[in-house]
């Protein structure tokens, strides 16, 4: 079981991400605002479309945590420089999210 950080500002989407992560047999981590980021995560699902999510993604990338981006915005060169394992544009199929999480975990295991 992997610990997967969820960085999604919208509560309804965040809840859906938590359900999918748990259904895959992993532990979703959703820190409260102001809490330090957990240091022992194996991957993260992040909405990089706002400043907070982008900064979170940059910090996680610096720690070599594999990233899955989920956004209503298309990928930009700035975001692709962070080398996410997947970039899913909302709305996306849940099976695509499941594959993306598995791919991110596999890329982290091989790093």
Buried (B, 14 or more C-beta within 10 A) or exposed (E): EBBBBBBBEEEEBBBBBBEBBEEBEBEBBBEEEEEEBEEEBBBBBBBBBEEBBBEBBBEBBEEEBBBBBBBEBEBEEEBEEBEBBBBBEEEBEEEEBBBBBBBBBEBBEEE
